[in-house]
Amino acid sequence: MPAGAIDLRSDTLTVPDAGMRAAIAAAEVGDDVWGEDPTVRRLEEGVAALLDKQAAVFVPSGTMANLAAVAAQTRPGDEVIADAQAHVALHEAGGSAAVAGVQLRLLDGFEGTPDAAMVRDAVRDQDIHNPTSKLLCLENTHNRRGGCAIALQRITAAAGAAHAEGLRVHCDGARLFNAAVALDCAAAALVGHCDTVSVCLSKGLGAPVGSVVAGDDAVIAEVRRWRKRLGGGMRQAGVLAAAGLYALDNNVARLADDHANARVIASALRGVGGATLLEPTIPTNSVMLRTAAPADVVVREAAARGVALAVMGPDLVRGMTHLGVTDTDARRAAEVLSEVLAG
Ligand SMILES: *Cc1c(COP(=O)(O)O)cnc(C)c1O
């Protein structure tokens, strides 16, 4: 990527600012595997309270968060219901199958969230031939479906149907706070019907590392065991937790700016030749385009003009706003992309 480019490849590309670095430098630490890191504890207790759950555990990545949550709530041979475009299905190196030993039953619900009937139909009958349906995985916001925020009533419908069938429910909330801001709804409300939830601190919130899994005391004890088993037990991790605490204190409300900047780009590209804009019901910080030209060609031409995007598929291109993208950047990116797509 050329130096000075506007980097819309992902909201993981943020770097800690001076305030976050100061918080990292000042962090009180201890050995967290021994339960003695006060800053990690403060983060875990803070996220549990914020999401109205009994407990939470700090893990190195969103991928480990989802894997530990899946493994903690299933046994090998069980079936997990998820969206066909879910991160857990497509971007986690097959970990749920390879490590947790579960198979995924993939659905194609509207904006990545099945309705109650789809969930009911996907649950297997109890028969010795069948795998046991054990867990429903939701994703909010839904990354590959265009960063759409999933409204509370749709979460409630899917989760309610799963619970009625005796399944548990996990929410991959890597960008849960984007959803909460876009929906003007408390994050806790969005996961009130989910048994476990994972949130990323290292996406739009701007921390360098870290995710948190929240749920009740019993399930979080099991997730903590899985974290250790997966090699995610960290020692003086308070330096990382301090960045997460800083992110939660300073970078949640400002996600609205990222959403506004994404809207600036999307509005400019609506109806431009050469691509179709994915238009989620409730958009957040993502701009997804189905391109007429191959995605890698579009991405190369945009990069040559100083705007870095990500290839998400043969004809799928994604741009993401984040705290390193200003409103001036967004307007410039909109201009450049309009030119590139118009050919
Ligand atoms: C990024 C992401 C993850 C995984 O997070 P990592 O920290 O990159 O492992 C999980 N789910 C979704 C929806 C994501 O966007």
The ligand as an SDF file (V2000), in Angstrom:
LIG
                    3D

 15 15  0  0  0  0  0  0  0  0999 V2000
  -12.6810   -9.8870   12.9890 C   0  0  0  0  0  0  0  0  0  0  0  0
  -13.8300  -10.7480   13.2760 C   0  0  0  0  0  0  0  0  0  0  0  0
  -13.6940  -11.8610   14.0980 C   0  0  0  0  0  0  0  0  0  0  0  0
  -12.3640  -12.3910   14.5880 C   0  0  0  0  0  0  0  0  0  0  0  0
  -11.5320  -11.5060   15.1770 O   0  0  0  0  0  0  0  0  0  0  0  0
   -9.9320  -11.6870   15.1360 P   0  0  0  0  0  0  0  0  0  0  0  0
   -9.5440  -10.8940   16.3250 O   0  0  0  0  0  0  0  0  0  0  0  0
   -9.5170  -11.1070   13.8370 O   0  0  0  0  0  0  0  0  0  0  0  0
   -9.6040  -13.1250   15.2680 O   0  0  0  0  0  0  0  0  0  0  0  0
  -14.8270  -12.5880   14.3810 C   0  0  0  0  0  0  0  0  0  0  0  0
  -16.0120  -12.2460   13.8750 N   0  0  0  0  0  0  0  0  0  0  0  0
  -16.1800  -11.1990   13.0690 C   0  0  0  0  0  0  0  0  0  0  0  0
  -17.5420  -10.8670   12.5560 C   0  0  0  0  0  0  0  0  0  0  0  0
  -15.0940  -10.4080   12.7320 C   0  0  0  0  0  0  0  0  0  0  0  0
  -15.2560   -9.3780   11.9220 O   0  0  0  0  0  0  0  0  0  0  0  0
  1  2  1  0
  2  3  1  0
  2 14  2  0
  3  4  1  0
  3 10  2  0
  4  5  1  0
  5  6  1  0
  6  7  2  0
  6  8  1  0
  6  9  1  0
 10 11  1  0
 11 12  2  0
 12 13  1  0
 12 14  1  0
 14 15  1  0
M  END
$$$$
